[in-house]
Amino acid sequence: MVSKTRLTRISERIREDLSEILLKESSDPRLKGVTITDVEVDRELAFAEIYVCTIEGSPNSQEVLNTLDHAKGFLRSELAHRMELRVFPRLRFHWDPTLEHADKIEQLIQSIHNADSGDQVITKAKRKAKQNGTTK
């Protein structure tokens, strides 16, 4: 068993190194723009759960995950060469919808803000109409 502090350090190192490999060493165009959002390593160091996303969003998520699954042997060996671990965890890739959810929430907040702004304009127009109607 590994301490939580060590797990955190291993997870961060995997995230950093894997991001660097995908950015600088990967020649596959399907992996361009892939972002590693999080890495969780289990206490036995058997598996590393890797969460990814792209700017394009979920329409091409399955293609990205399939490509990463196909390249996971290469990625694991590259990571193992960079890190000194007795046993290197197997990589499991998952789609992270967090950015898409954040974008939807931001759009909802913006629409509420726009609706409130529209209501304020209508309220001001009604107020002016009442003032004009009562002064006549």
Buried (B, 14 or more C-beta within 10 A) or exposed (E): EBEEEEBBEBBEBBBEBBBBBBBEEBEEEBBEBBBBBBBBBEEEBEEBBBBBBBEEEBEEBEEBBEBBEEBBEEBBEBBEEBEEBEEBBEBBBBBBBEBBEEEEEEEEEEEEEEEEEEEEEEEEEEEEEEEEEEEE
